């Protein structure tokens, strides 16, 4: 009888103990560094990303050197990198960044709709290629995929790549007709200002074309570019 009472008391005691519900810990946010040479663009991207608690912006940079310093200091999950900053192609820095910061994935953000640049970006080690015009609808998805080890390419560019001729219409290194025009004028010794006036472009646009050309042909000096133009008979 005593045993029965004891068992019943134990049961009542156990029943009276409140059950503690343990809340599941929220996953850590994906950390991000933004690199773009336009402050307004950086501010807009930060506002966009900070509306979602899945993302945390650790810092901003306005040039490549600043982007590299932030990546190596803050170790973000993602670097959102403008394709061109201050007339310089950012793709040349991607392999080095991937080597020195292998845990940071890179998403390229750009106005360039040429699929050749997307191809070069992925070859360099980028995980995403997003057009600025579509950043409000695509950037978060690209960041999520890149952080998970996947890749993201703007659908329009993906379709263009799928239907692009293998030989690039006969143009060397997939140079665009405009880039060939700029390249020929560079080889003839014209300055960026002179090229801008000749082609009715801004100097900044010419600088951007020049950076893209150098990235595609993997040459930097004027002498190398002159030899390239002659080798491919571009003067004709």
PyMOL commands that set and color helices and strands:
alter all, ss='L'
color gray80, all
select helices_A, chain A and resi 2-16+39-49+64-74+91-100+115-124+132-147+155-163+168-170+172-174+177-187+192-199+203-217+222-231
alter helices_A, ss='H'
color red, helices_A
select strands_A, chain A and resi 30-35+55-61+78-82+84-85+88-89+105-110+128-131+152-153
alter strands_A, ss='S'
color yellow, strands_A
deselect
rebuild
show_as cartoon
